[in-house]
Amino acid sequence: MFWVLLLLSAWAVAGLACLRLCLAAVRAAAVDPHAVGREHALTLYEAAFLSGGPRRVADLTLVSMARQRRLLLAHTGWATVVDPCGRDEMERSVIGAIGPQGQSRIAPVRAAAATADAVRGLADRLVGAGLAVPDGAAGIAAGVRRVRFAAVAVCALGAAALAVPLPADQPRLLIALWFALPLTLTLGCLAITRMEVHPYSRWASPAGQRLISALVRNADGSADDRTYLTSVAVRGVHAIGEPDLRAAFAHREEYSEEHWERRA
């Protein structure tokens, strides 16, 4: 009856993951998103963090400085300082990450700026205001990932149960139906969460998501610089329209691969 042990494991994995997701949803529902941050007007840096985390803040800062011609982002993936005087903490973090030579690859600059004190301070303020999910907290997005993993684990355990030798009086179809029950639990939980809670964010609380939506709605359709940067803050570098500037950020993945190859 080895398959019974696998079935119990499947139920344990599925049940625990769904329970944690439900608890996260209950905690999120207990906070009134209209009361939290009611008087808070998001800055572009805050919108970037809530939409994509610390690296999105670094991307926004780089794009903003490049738009103002105070930073040159070459299509080859290099950043060159034009104006060494940062206008805020984020810009000073980027300039400091580039280094005293005034030139560096974009990928390490982005990584260093994302972990700077200015970004950590921004994150702490957003968490304190109830707009961001605390680091390491069991939020809805994390719960959804666990349930997805549980669904895959149930399928793997079911396949293992069907692969082992079975007595002739135990039909495999019946065993597959038993494993279909925890799988149905996980898929149903995911479907309900998507209908009731979606979109769920890794970084923003429900109140933070509401403010992001309001920021996007209030952004007019003109082609001014703030509307452009708002799009970058919310959607990331994919919202960049200039081909050369988009090419500069395309070198991030290449740098990451080279970096890990050297470390290996």
C-alpha positions, 0 to 999 in steps of 0.5 A: 500500500505504498501508494497510500503513503504517497496519497497522504503526502499529496493531501498534506502538501495540497492542504497546507498550501491552500490553508496558508493561501486562505490565511493570507487572503483573510489577513489581506481582507482584514485591512481596509484598502480604502482606509490605509494610505487614504491621504497618501499620494504615490511618488514615482519611486514608490510606484516603481517599488510597489510595481516591481520591487527594488530593481524597478526603482533602480531602472526608473532612476536610470531612465529618469536621469538618462531622459534628463541627459545627466546620465548616458546609457549606451546601447552597448550596456554601459552607463556614463555619468554626465552630471555627478550631482544627484538630485535625490537619494536615489540618484546619488545611489546610482552615481555612487554605484557607477563609481569614481571612474564615472562609467560602468556596466548597467547591470552591476549599477542596477544591482548595487542601486537596488540594495542601497540604503535609499531603497531600503528606507523607501521600502520601510516607509511603504511597509509602515504605511501599509502599502507594501508587503513586508519582506518575507511575509506570507502574502497572497502572491507567495501563497499562490506560488506555494499552491502552484508548487503543490499542484505540481507536487500532487501530479508528481506523487500521483505519477509515482504512485501509478508507476510502482507495481500494484496488486491485480485487485487495485485498478490504476484508474481508481488510484488516479481518481484518488489523486485527482481530489487533492489536485482539484483542491489546489486548482480550485483554490487557484481559480477562486483566488484569481477570480476574487483577489487577482491581481495579486502582487509580490510587493504591493498590499491591496491598498498599494495596488489601489493607489497604483491603479489610481496613479495610472488612471490619473496619468493623462494621455499626453506625451509629457515626461511624467506620464512616460516615467509613470509608465516605466515605473508601473510596467518596467523597462518594457515601456521604454519607447527609444530603441537605443535605450531599450537596447541598453537595458537588454544587456542586463541578462547577458551580464548576469550569465557572464557573472555566474559563469566567472563565479563557476 
